Amino acid sequence: MKLPRHVIPKVLTSGQTAFYYNVPSKYRNMGCPVPNEPLGADYAKACGEGSRAETLNGLFDEWMTARKGLPISSEAAPRIGTIDWLFREYKQSRAYLEKVKPRSRRNYEWNMREICDTLTNRGDRVGGRPIKSISPLGADKLYDRFVNGPKGKRLRTAEKLVVLCRKAWRVVHRLHPAEFPKDVPNPWMGVTMETRVKLVKPAVTREQVYMFAHGCIDRGESECGAAAVICFEWLQRPENVIAGHVKWTGYRTGPKPTIRIEHHKTGAVVDHPLEEKLQTGEVVKFYEDAEAVLSKLTRRGVPMILREVDKGVSKPYSFSGMQKIVQRMRKGIGLPTIFTLDACRHGGMTELEEAELTEGQGRALSAHRTRESYAGYAKRTEARMLSATRKRHAHLLANEAATSVQNEERNGVQNEGQEKAG
């Protein structure tokens, strides 16, 4: 039998053949929202004309079209002016396609589905409601629904949903102003959200990073260990390291020994010096341990971090694939659960502060644009607290010494001599 796309047959214990709609893992990992479903044992109903498989494939094609940024034209397309349509237009806008990184799009897709699938008091989906029906009061009520999730309060998720609604409203309102009420341009502006304690992202230490790196080398995963070192020492974002943006062509190839780090989020390019020759002729290597780890890499192409898929054929790791290797290596080496490539970068940023660099020096290395984004990475560690306490204590002692000198009796010898001379 000829089966539609994504339909697979399975033989049941009764000996009967049933059909299942199954989206391939490749598309599921891209964030495809079309569900896997059992289609039953009746071939005509499952796979014939007008069947459920045809409907699901139509939804799949619509998702693929939207993902490519092309206009959607099908019977399954949402009605113009609804919230479903709002998010569809937002996903086709330049604000989404150019500003939202592929790594984050899966999370964005989940957030949009969560908003649209929220049920109103009448039992219908929010996504089917007209945009003009959402008032500021309605936005406040939806926020309350977002907060109370199926497993209890979820303040962070609710905050993300409100921010996404606010942004999508702003972007699509500019493109299609006629579909929005004139008196309320954006009902999500000013939504009062509950105060929450923000979680601090973990940061790992230098010792943990190099224990991980050497453990990876011993276990045949040199690329994974090198990725952790690059994130820690040269403060590169994990997604850029994994995507192959740290290249052999930028490592010790110029007139000076440097390594080039390209920050694709900000567009900054930083050439980190690797060594310095003193006047005595001595050469000081700044990253000797890190370069020892890089020396264990096999040169499979221009990018440093590549995986071999076939003999002589290599390609970059997927982000999820590298994450799985990191977790497998972490468990084998015996490191804590907080160890991730992101925690390596946060650890490197924290070390900048522990070294008591000025903000300007730290940002020169990390390539952060603003002091707020830079400050958010450095953690309040014991070393930073001890250094600050020492300085405060030294300041106190200096003040006490100055005060005691001021309070001592004045030496009257000079004045007495002047009186006698008069």
Long-range contacts (C-beta under 8 A, 24 or more apart in sequence): 1-43, 1-47, 3-47, 4-47, 4-51, 4-53, 4-54, 4-57, 5-57, 5-60, 6-53, 6-56, 6-57, 6-60, 7-39, 7-46, 7-47, 7-53, 12-41, 16-41, 17-41, 19-43, 19-46, 19-47, 19-53, 21-52, 21-53, 21-56, 23-60, 27-60, 27-64, 29-106, 29-318, 29-320, 30-67, 30-105, 30-106, 31-105, 31-106, 31-109, 31-110, 32-60, 32-63, 33-63, 33-109, 33-113, 34-59, 34-60, 34-63, 66-91, 66-92, 67-91, 69-97, 78-127, 79-128, 80-179, 81-130, 81-131, 81-132, 81-179, 82-127, 82-128, 82-129, 82-130, 82-131, 83-115, 83-116, 83-126, 83-127, 83-128, 83-129, 83-130, 83-131, 83-134, 84-116, 84-127, 84-128, 85-131, 86-131, 86-168, 86-169, 86-172, 87-112, 87-115, 87-116, 87-127, 87-168, 89-172, 89-175, 89-176, 90-167, 90-168, 90-171, 90-172, 93-171, 93-172, 93-175, 95-167, 95-171, 96-171, 101-239, 101-265, 103-239, 103-319, 108-164, 111-160, 111-161, 111-164, 112-164, 114-146, 114-157, 114-161, 115-142, 115-146, 115-161, 115-164, 115-165, 118-142, 118-145, 118-146, 131-179, 131-180, 131-181, 132-179, 132-180, 132-181, 134-187, 135-184, 135-187, 136-184, 136-187, 136-190, 136-191, 138-187, 139-165, 139-187, 139-188, 139-191, 140-191, 140-192, 143-191, 143-193, 147-194, 155-193, 155-194, 155-196, 156-196, 156-199, 158-193, 158-194, 159-193, 159-196, 162-188, 162-191, 162-193, 166-191, 200-379, 201-342, 201-343, 201-346, 202-338, 202-340, 202-343, 202-346, 203-343, 203-346, 203-347, 203-349, 203-350, 203-379, 203-381, 204-232, 204-335, 204-338, 204-339, 204-343, 204-344, 204-346, 204-347, 205-347, 206-232, 206-347, 206-351, 208-335, 208-336, 208-339, 208-347, 209-344, 209-347, 210-289, 210-293, 211-333, 211-335, 212-329, 212-330, 212-333, 212-335, 212-339, 213-293, 214-293, 215-329, 215-332, 215-333, 216-329, 216-333, 217-293, 217-296, 219-329, 219-332, 221-325, 221-329, 222-293, 222-296, 222-297, 222-298, 223-297, 223-304, 223-305, 223-306, 223-307, 223-317, 224-322, 224-325, 224-326, 224-329, 225-293, 225-296, 225-329, 226-293, 226-294, 226-296, 226-297, 226-304, 226-305, 227-305, 227-322, 227-341, 228-326, 228-341, 228-344, 229-290, 229-293, 229-294, 229-344, 230-261, 230-290, 230-304, 230-305, 231-341, 231-342, 231-344, 231-345, 231-348, 232-344, 232-345, 232-347, 232-348, 232-351, 233-287, 233-290, 233-348, 234-259, 234-261, 234-270, 234-272, 234-290, 234-348, 235-261, 235-345, 235-348, 235-349, 235-365, 235-366, 235-367, 236-261, 236-263, 236-345, 237-263, 237-264, 237-265, 237-345, 238-319, 238-322, 238-340, 238-341, 238-342, 238-344, 238-345, 239-319, 240-264, 240-265, 241-305, 241-341, 242-305, 242-316, 242-317, 242-318, 242-319, 242-322, 242-341, 243-316, 244-301, 244-302, 244-303, 244-304, 244-305, 244-306, 244-316, 245-303, 246-303, 246-304, 246-305, 247-302, 247-303, 247-304, 248-299, 248-302, 248-303, 248-304, 249-302, 251-294, 251-304, 259-287, 261-367, 263-367, 266-367, 266-368, 266-369, 268-367, 268-369, 270-364, 270-365, 270-367, 272-365, 345-377, 346-377, 346-379, 349-374, 349-377, 349-378, 350-377, 350-378, 350-379, 350-381, 350-384, 352-378, 353-378, 353-384, 354-381, 354-383, 354-384, 354-387, 356-387
